[in-house]
Amino acid sequence: MDCDLCESCWHFDYDEEYDEYFCNMDLDEDEVYQIFHAKQTRCPYYRQGDDYYLARKQ
């Protein structure tokens, strides 16, 4: 899977306790397996978003 767009994904978050970024989608084992073993190159849960996403909607 191509993770080039993870930084601009709505589900990409920072954990201060571990000092690292992670995907905060709540996936079970089957969904994770399907994502990483699928022939598609993009994450099906990718959603464009950033800190200013909601501000632009107003």
Number of C-alpha atoms within 10 A of each C-alpha: 12 10 11 9 13 19 16 14 18 18 19 18 15 13 10 8 6 7 8 9 13 13 14 12 12 8 10 8 7 8 11 12 11 10 16 14 11 12 9 11 12 16 16 8 11 16 14 13 14 14 9 8 11 9 8 7 6 5
